[in-house]
Amino acid sequence: MAVHLLSYLKEQFTPAVVDQLSNELNETPAGTLKAINGVVPTLLGGLTRQIQSTGGASSMIAFFDKQEYESTPLEMSQSVGESPADAEKSQAGNAFINHIFGDNLTRTIELISVYSTTKAQSVLSIMTQTGTVLMGVLGRQEQDKGLTAESLKTLLLGQASEFRQALPGGLDGVGSLLGFDELVTPTGPETEVQGMDNLSGTVVNPNIPKSAEGDRRNENKRWLRWAYIAIAVLIAVLLVQKCSQNQNGVDGISTDSTARVESNAVEDTSAATKQSIREANGQVSDSTAPGPLGIRDSTAIK
């Protein structure tokens, strides 16, 4: 069957996680657990109501596409106990729940706070962290597996009735505020997104049906990745080539490293060599004598 989102999120809150959350939020474990039981179905039901609205599914896919997921946790145990340095994760989770609930967020938080006898800020923190995990699960599928607006809608509607039924009785006000009466799973045969061969396996890598759009997007990403690698290699080659050229220390002009300057100490100045040079140039006397080339010996001029 398709991944069961309600069970997946509830299973994140192990006794150890609940105790840690309680300490962080300065709440009782009982109150924290009650808030969790209200937050999870509210979050999933609110998301489903969002994608049921006109353009809601496409808007949610566009939201997922703008996020970065390298450091987004997939489990609550990776989220609780972290320092405020993870403000970027918290900010993304806040943006996600605001996208889902809009103007109803504050009132929703207040209702769960009253129901669970916990502070509103504690409820907001639980919802933000839970939302961050849910966003990480679905967002990775949108970016890596080609999850589309239609398949997201089918996935959530396939479990809509369960989200509504999981809402605690003391939160009827939340159900009325968000229109949970509309959370009804369509009747009929299983869709391909809910089928046995889809969204099975792990949450990190479920088998979500890919769309042509998703395949095209992934192909473009692969092409760009290889283009960036090729450009980086070319730049590295040019830098190495540039650095390998010899330059003098004054004006940076390249010089021939194989050139050799022969010192005067080893220059051949023998009489025979000088005579050979004079004969080769048409001179019969010392080339340092004044006069035209070849007849610089003034005493030889008649």
C-alpha positions as CSV (number, residue, x, y, z in Angstrom):
1,M,0.0,0.0,0.0
2,A,0.9,3.6,-0.2
3,V,3.0,5.0,2.7
4,H,0.7,5.6,5.6
5,L,1.4,9.3,6.5
6,L,-0.7,9.3,9.7
7,S,1.1,6.2,11.1
8,Y,4.5,7.4,9.9
9,L,4.2,10.8,11.7
10,K,2.8,9.3,14.9
11,E,5.5,6.7,15.0
12,Q,8.1,9.5,15.1
13,F,7.0,10.4,18.6
14,T,8.6,7.6,20.6
15,P,8.5,7.9,24.5
16,A,12.1,9.2,24.4
17,V,11.2,11.9,21.9
18,V,8.1,12.9,23.9
19,D,10.1,13.2,27.1
20,Q,12.8,15.2,25.3
21,L,10.2,17.5,23.8
22,S,8.5,17.9,27.2
23,N,11.8,19.0,28.7
24,E,12.6,21.4,25.9
25,L,9.1,23.0,26.0
26,N,8.8,22.9,29.8
27,E,5.5,20.9,29.5
28,T,4.3,17.7,31.1
29,P,4.7,14.5,29.1
30,A,1.0,13.9,29.2
31,G,0.2,17.4,27.9
32,T,2.9,17.1,25.2
33,L,1.5,13.8,24.0
34,K,-2.0,15.3,23.9
35,A,-0.8,18.2,21.8
36,I,1.0,15.7,19.4
37,N,-2.2,13.7,19.0
38,G,-4.0,16.9,18.0
39,V,-1.2,18.3,15.8
40,V,-0.6,15.3,13.6
41,P,-4.1,14.8,12.1
42,T,-4.7,18.5,12.0
43,L,-1.5,19.0,10.0
44,L,-2.3,16.2,7.5
45,G,-6.0,17.2,7.3
46,G,-5.0,20.8,6.8
47,L,-2.6,19.9,4.0
48,T,-5.3,17.8,2.3
49,R,-7.8,20.6,2.5
50,Q,-5.2,22.9,1.0
51,I,-4.7,20.6,-2.1
52,Q,-8.5,20.2,-2.4
53,S,-8.8,24.0,-3.1
54,T,-8.6,25.3,-6.6
55,G,-4.9,25.4,-7.6
56,G,-3.9,24.2,-4.2
57,A,-2.0,21.1,-5.3
58,S,0.0,23.0,-7.9
59,S,0.8,25.7,-5.4
60,M,2.1,23.1,-2.9
61,I,4.3,21.5,-5.6
62,A,5.7,24.9,-6.4
63,F,6.4,25.5,-2.7
64,F,8.2,22.1,-2.5
65,D,10.3,22.9,-5.6
66,K,11.7,26.1,-4.0
67,Q,13.1,24.4,-0.9
68,E,16.4,22.8,-0.1
69,Y,16.3,19.4,1.6
70,E,19.9,18.4,2.2
71,S,19.7,19.1,5.9
72,T,15.9,18.6,6.4
73,P,15.2,15.8,8.9
74,L,13.1,12.9,8.0
75,E,12.6,11.8,11.6
76,M,11.6,13.7,14.7
77,S,14.6,12.2,16.5
78,Q,16.8,14.3,14.2
79,S,14.9,17.4,14.9
80,V,14.4,17.6,18.7
81,G,17.2,18.5,21.0
82,E,18.9,20.7,18.3
83,S,20.1,24.2,19.1
84,P,18.6,27.4,17.7
85,A,21.4,27.3,15.2
86,D,19.1,25.3,13.0
87,A,17.0,28.4,12.4
88,E,16.9,27.7,8.7
89,K,15.1,24.4,9.2
90,S,12.7,26.0,11.6
91,Q,12.1,28.8,9.1
92,A,11.3,26.4,6.4
93,G,8.9,24.5,8.7
94,N,7.2,27.7,9.6
95,A,6.8,28.6,6.0
96,F,5.3,25.2,5.3
97,I,2.6,25.4,8.0
98,N,1.8,29.0,7.1
99,H,1.3,27.9,3.5
100,I,-1.1,25.2,4.7
101,F,-3.2,27.1,7.3
102,G,-2.8,30.7,6.2
103,D,-5.0,33.0,8.4
104,N,-6.3,30.0,10.3
105,L,-3.0,29.1,11.8
106,T,-3.2,31.2,15.0
107,R,-6.7,30.1,15.8
108,T,-5.8,26.4,15.1
109,I,-2.8,26.7,17.5
110,E,-5.0,28.2,20.2
111,L,-7.6,25.5,19.9
112,I,-5.0,22.7,20.3
113,S,-3.4,24.6,23.1
114,V,-6.7,24.7,25.1
115,Y,-7.4,21.1,24.3
116,S,-3.9,19.8,25.4
117,T,-3.5,22.3,28.3
118,T,-0.1,23.3,26.9
119,K,1.2,26.7,25.9
120,A,0.4,28.0,22.4
121,Q,4.1,28.4,21.8
122,S,4.6,24.8,22.6
123,V,1.9,23.7,20.2
124,L,3.5,25.9,17.5
125,S,6.9,24.3,18.1
126,I,5.5,20.8,17.8
127,M,3.6,21.6,14.6
128,T,6.6,23.3,13.1
129,Q,8.9,20.3,13.8
130,T,6.3,17.9,12.6
131,G,5.7,20.0,9.5
132,T,9.4,20.1,8.8
133,V,9.6,16.2,8.7
134,L,6.5,16.0,6.5
135,M,7.8,18.6,4.2
136,G,11.1,16.7,3.9
137,V,9.4,13.5,3.0
138,L,7.1,15.0,0.3
139,G,9.5,17.6,-0.9
140,R,12.2,15.1,-1.6
141,Q,9.8,13.1,-3.7
142,E,8.8,16.2,-5.7
143,Q,12.4,17.1,-6.5
144,D,14.0,13.7,-6.9
145,K,11.1,11.4,-7.9
146,G,8.9,13.6,-10.0
147,L,5.9,13.8,-7.6
148,T,3.3,15.9,-9.4
149,A,0.3,17.9,-8.3
150,E,-2.1,15.2,-9.4
151,S,-0.2,12.3,-7.7
152,L,0.1,14.4,-4.5
153,K,-3.6,15.1,-4.5
154,T,-4.4,11.4,-5.1
155,L,-2.1,10.3,-2.3
156,L,-3.6,12.6,0.3
157,L,-7.2,12.0,-0.7
158,G,-6.6,8.3,-0.5
159,Q,-6.1,8.8,3.2
160,A,-8.4,11.8,3.8
161,S,-11.1,9.9,5.8
162,E,-8.4,8.6,8.2
163,F,-7.1,12.1,8.8
164,R,-10.6,13.3,9.7
165,Q,-11.3,10.3,12.0
166,A,-8.0,10.6,13.8
167,L,-8.9,14.1,15.0
168,P,-9.6,13.9,18.8
169,G,-13.1,14.5,19.8
170,G,-12.1,17.6,21.9
171,L,-11.0,19.3,18.7
172,D,-14.3,19.6,16.9
173,G,-13.6,23.3,16.7
174,V,-10.5,22.6,14.6
175,G,-12.6,20.4,12.3
176,S,-15.2,23.1,11.8
177,L,-12.6,25.8,11.3
178,L,-10.7,23.9,8.6
179,G,-13.7,22.2,7.0
180,F,-12.7,18.6,7.9
181,D,-16.2,17.4,6.9
182,E,-14.9,17.5,3.3
183,L,-12.1,15.1,4.1
184,V,-13.6,12.0,2.5
185,T,-11.6,9.4,0.6
186,P,-13.2,8.9,-2.9
187,T,-14.9,5.5,-3.4
188,G,-13.9,3.3,-6.3
189,P,-10.9,1.1,-7.3
190,E,-7.5,1.8,-6.0
191,T,-5.6,4.5,-8.0
192,E,-2.1,3.8,-9.2
193,V,-0.6,6.1,-6.5
194,Q,-2.3,4.0,-3.8
195,G,-1.6,0.6,-5.5
196,M,0.5,-2.1,-4.0
197,D,3.6,-1.3,-6.2
198,N,3.6,2.4,-5.4
199,L,5.0,4.3,-2.4
200,S,6.2,1.1,-1.0
201,G,9.6,0.6,0.5
202,T,11.1,3.3,2.5
203,V,9.8,6.9,2.9
204,V,13.2,8.1,1.7
205,N,12.8,6.3,-1.6
206,P,9.1,5.3,-2.2
207,N,8.1,4.2,-5.7
208,I,6.0,7.2,-6.7
209,P,4.8,7.1,-10.3
210,K,6.9,9.5,-12.4
211,S,5.5,12.0,-14.8
212,A,6.9,13.2,-18.1
213,E,7.4,16.6,-16.4
214,G,9.3,15.1,-13.6
215,D,11.5,13.1,-15.9
216,R,12.2,16.2,-18.0
217,R,13.1,18.2,-14.9
218,N,15.5,15.5,-13.6
219,E,17.1,15.2,-17.0
220,N,17.7,19.0,-17.1
221,K,19.3,18.7,-13.6
222,R,21.6,15.9,-14.8
223,W,22.6,17.9,-17.9
224,L,23.4,21.0,-15.9
225,R,25.4,19.0,-13.4
226,W,27.6,17.6,-16.1
227,A,27.9,21.0,-17.7
228,Y,29.1,22.5,-14.4
229,I,31.6,19.7,-14.0
230,A,33.0,20.2,-17.5
231,I,33.4,23.9,-17.0
232,A,35.2,23.4,-13.6
233,V,37.6,20.9,-15.3
234,L,38.3,23.4,-18.1
235,I,39.0,26.2,-15.6
236,A,41.3,23.9,-13.6
237,V,43.3,22.9,-16.8
238,L,43.7,26.6,-17.8
239,L,44.9,27.5,-14.3
240,V,47.4,24.7,-14.2
241,Q,48.7,25.6,-17.7
242,K,49.0,29.3,-16.7
243,C,50.9,28.4,-13.5
244,S,53.3,26.1,-15.4
245,Q,54.6,29.0,-17.6
246,N,57.9,30.6,-16.5
247,Q,57.7,34.3,-15.7
248,N,60.4,36.8,-14.6
249,G,60.0,38.6,-11.3
250,V,59.6,42.1,-12.9
251,D,56.9,42.2,-15.5
252,G,55.5,38.6,-15.6
253,I,56.8,38.0,-19.2
254,S,57.1,34.3,-20.0
255,T,60.6,33.1,-20.6
256,D,62.2,29.9,-22.0
257,S,63.3,27.8,-19.1
258,T,65.6,25.8,-21.4
259,A,67.7,28.8,-22.4
260,R,71.3,28.8,-21.2
261,V,73.6,31.8,-20.9
262,E,77.2,31.0,-21.5
263,S,79.6,32.9,-19.3
264,N,82.5,34.9,-20.7
265,A,84.8,32.6,-18.7
266,V,84.1,29.7,-21.2
267,E,83.9,31.8,-24.4
268,D,86.3,30.6,-27.1
269,T,88.7,33.5,-27.7
270,S,91.6,31.6,-29.3
271,A,93.5,33.2,-32.2
272,A,92.4,30.4,-34.6
273,T,88.7,31.1,-33.8
274,K,89.1,34.8,-34.2
275,Q,90.8,34.3,-37.6
276,S,88.0,32.0,-38.7
277,I,85.4,34.6,-37.8
278,R,87.3,37.4,-39.7
279,E,87.6,35.3,-42.8
280,A,83.9,34.3,-42.7
281,N,83.0,38.0,-42.6
282,G,85.4,39.1,-45.2
283,Q,87.8,40.8,-42.7
284,V,91.5,40.4,-42.7
285,S,92.2,42.3,-39.6
286,D,90.8,43.3,-36.2
287,S,87.1,44.0,-36.4
288,T,87.4,46.7,-33.9
289,A,89.3,48.9,-36.3
290,P,87.4,51.8,-37.8
291,G,86.3,51.8,-41.4
292,P,83.6,50.1,-43.6
293,L,82.7,46.5,-43.0
294,G,85.4,44.2,-44.5
295,I,88.1,46.9,-44.8
296,R,88.1,48.3,-41.4
297,D,91.9,48.2,-41.2
298,S,92.6,51.8,-42.3
299,T,96.3,51.0,-43.0
300,A,95.2,48.6,-45.8
301,I,93.5,51.4,-47.8
302,K,95.7,52.7,-50.7
